Amino acid sequence: MSPRFLRILAIVDVVGVPLFIEWYIWRLQFTAPRSWVVFAIWLPASFALRRDTFKTMGWRADNLWPATKQAAVAFAMMAAGLILTGLALHAPRHIPAHLVSLRRLWTYFAFCVLQQVALNSFLNNRLMSLIRDRPLSSLLAGAIFAACHWPNPVLVPLTLIGGTVMAWLFARQRNILPLAVGQAILGTLAWWSFPLTWHHHLRVGPGYYLLR
């Protein structure tokens, strides 16, 4: 395929998938719940058309240690910020047991892996093919990631910062595994750090308004 055609495909991916995700969150999950299949087909089809490999998508072991080291520094700083925020907002002294149960952590980690595939293996890779400026492409990836968490007043700013940082880390070392682990830790800390009346169990879309 020609570079021009690949560029057009990247633009369609960058615009189309986030719009579909927003459409699903706000409407389709209620009117056509099985429409999530579109997302499940779109991503693999895009990976196949662009001939992405496990390395380009960040599924690799050869750079796991350097990727983990650089991610550990960034995530430690963000985790410290969340802990200090929790202390300032008088969060519970101990994280609730259900929040750190093995079953919940494993399920949440799997969800974070899926989000990293969408954010970095897919979206960030497409943005990097369109934009050479890595800080700018990372910021755009973070902004789109944050938009998908609207209208949660806690998650929108946190995912803007976290999404931008994770996109930048991925651009330096393409490996999504340490990013998924870090995201699971930060998400758990965010639930603890902010009052439930603020984040509504970290819900997004219409679900944010359903908590009574």
Secondary structure by P-SEA (a helix, b strand, c coil): ccaaaaaaaaaaaaccaaaaaaaaaccccccccccaaaaaaaaaaaaaaaccccccccccccaaaaaaaaaaaaaaaaaaaaaaaaaaaccccccccccccaaaaaaaaaaaaaaaaaccccaaaaaaaccccaaaaaaaaaaaaaaaacccaaaaaaaaaaaaaaaaaaaacccaaaaaaaaaaaaaaaaaaccccccccccccccccccc
